């Protein structure tokens, strides 16, 4: 969706400044690169959360056995 919006903005800028393909290409590339960057950061954040969750689950039996032994 954002690529289409930026393509439209580039088209309007090209019509205003009479530079036909320049702003369409620049705005579209800007949108595509921004979309991939956002996807990368969201994915990276989610994977870090999953790693912490998996680490906590894999060691939870050690914490639970220590609590039972203390009673």
N, C-alpha and C positions, 0 to 999 in steps of 0.2 A: 504494500500500500504506500509506504513512504517513498519508494522509488518512483512510483507514478506521480506523487505530489511534487517531488523535486524535479522530475522530468517536466511537469507542467510549469513550474516556476522558471526552469531554464528556458522553456519555449517562450514564455512571456518576456523574459529578459532578452532573448535573441531577437524577438520581434521589435522590442523597444530600441535596442541598440544596433539592429541590422547586422548581427554577427551569427548567422544561421546555426551552425552546429556546435559552436563553442560552449555556450552556457548549458545547453541540453546535456552535453557529454560531461562537463565538469560537475553539474548538480547531480546527475545520475550516479557518477562515480563516487561522489561525496556520500550520497545516500547508501550505496551498496557497501562501501567501506565502513560507514557508521553502523550499519545493520550487522555486519560480521563482527565488529568490535564489541557491540552490545551482546551478541550471541556468545562470544568467547568469554566475556566477563561473567555472564549469568551462568554459563556451563561450569566455569572454573570455581565459582562460589558454591554452586551446588555440589560439585565433586569434593570440595574441601569439607563441606558439611557432612556428606556421606562417609568420608574417611574418618572423621571424628566419631560419628555415630557407630560405625563398624568397630572402631578401636575400643569404644566404651562397652559395646556389647560383648566383645571377645574377652575382655578382662573383668566382666561383671561377676563371674563365678568366683574369682579370687577375692573380690571385695566382700561378697556374701559369705564365703567360708570364714573369713577373718571375723566377721561380726558374730557368727554362730559360735566360734571358738572362744570369744571374749565373754559370752554369757555364762 
